[in-house]
Amino acid sequence: MSVSAPQAPTEVFTRSDRIVVSAGGALCLLAGVAHYGGWNSVLAFLVSAAAICLLASLVGRSVEQLGDRFGAGATGVLQSALGNLPELFICIFSLKAGLVDVVRAALVGSILANLLLVLGLAFLVGGLRHGTQQLGSERARTIVVLMLLSVTAWVIPSLAHFVHAPASEHETAFSVIVSVVLLGLFALSLPFSLRRTASESAGDDEGPGHEPPRWPLWLAIGMLAVSGALAAFVSDWFVTALEPSMESLGISEAFAGLVIVAIAGNAVENVVGVQLAADGKSEYAFSIVLNSPIQIALVLAPVLVLVSQIFGLASLTLVLSPMLVVSLLLAIILAGFIAFDGESTWLEGASLVALYGIIATSFWWG
């Protein structure tokens, strides 16, 4: 009769967790010193940006550990609600400072960064390591269709403005109505998402990237609360240093929002998507990367429009510049073509990254 060896206890904090917590705390403290100590604006800006990236990582880890308590469906809901906390705070403080163009560019930039930069890097790294990658045609098509519908609804106020439709004379009211409809669509999609995830729960334990929760429930909630509160403070310091930094470096508001704020606010999703593709989990990586723009179009942008009106901040509408609209539509069309093909190559990834570089450069001057 064989006796199985006792299993080693699960480590609560991995080495990676400890590094993120320690470095995040140190950078938050340093960002506070830079803000209140009157440091050079560019240096204060860089320290705050680094702190936001680590806080975003900590929020993501907390959500993952908390969500696993209630199943994969709840994890997805929590990620959509809390995963964009750093970017939400940055945009709110930017609106408070009157940087409306930064916020608009940041929202579009987050979508472009996911559809072109992150997706391209995932295809490039995964393709070089594993060859042609399969994306899971049926699941990919569902994600892309929802993304196309949500983003198309988001840009309709811009189209009304360009063609001088009667609705263009009521941009604020029209944007509020569209925002409420998009939030309603997100609410309607939640039961479907939870049902779908529950039906797949039998395979969750062996799914890619899955691991049982390591943190006690109180620790997951505590980490989420602390990281969320710190993200609010650091985002305020980040925006305070952003304006003088743009002047010192000669950066336009459009470029700052499209590239700097977008990448800093979505640092976690960017790294995770590329890591999954490098590990050969292309379908999971594709799903993670494309779910982020859906959340931005259905939740983040509408919430910011409503918050700007309710709390008397600088008025944010969904009317974008022609260049932002064209860049957004081109990115969605390209992502749709690749998804419906059902597979990706490293050359397609390199092409997406190159296109992102060209679009980002075009906004350097405004």
WOUR-V601363 format. One line per field, one symbol per residue. ss: DSSP state (2 for helix, 1 for strand, 0 for the rest). phi: phi as a letter, one per 20 degrees, with the letter a starting at -180 (. if undefined). burial: + if it has 24 or more other ideal C-beta (glycine too) atoms within 12 Angstrom, else -. Layout:
ss = ???
phi = ???
burial = ???
This chain:
ss = 000000000000002222222222222222222222000022222222222222222222222222200002222222222200222222222222000222222222222222222222222222222200110022222222222222222222222222000222222222222222222222222222222222202222220000000000222222222222222222222222222222222000222222222222202222222222220002222222222222222222222222222200000000000222222222222222222220110222222222222222220000
phi = .edfffffffffdfgffffffffffffffffffffeemfgffffffffffffffffffgffffffffffdofffffffffedfeggfffgffffffeneffffgfffffffffffdffffffffffffecmfdedmgfffffffffffffffffefgfffffelfgfffcffffffffffffffffffffgffffffffeffdffdffmebffdefgffffffffffffffffffffffgefgfffffemeffffgffdffffffcffgfffffffffeneffffffffefffffffecfffffffffefdmegfddeedfgfffffffffffffffffffnbccfffffffffffffffffegep
burial = ----------------+--++--+--++-+++-++-----+--++++++++++++++++++++++++++-+++++++++++++++++++++++++++-+++++++++++++++++++++++++++++--+--++++--++++++-++++++++++++++++-----+---++-++++++-+++-++--++--++--+------+---++---+++---++--++--++-++++++++++++++-++----++++++++++++++++++++++++++++--+++++++++++++++++++++++++++++----++++++++-+++-++++++-+++-++---++++-++++++-++--++-++---
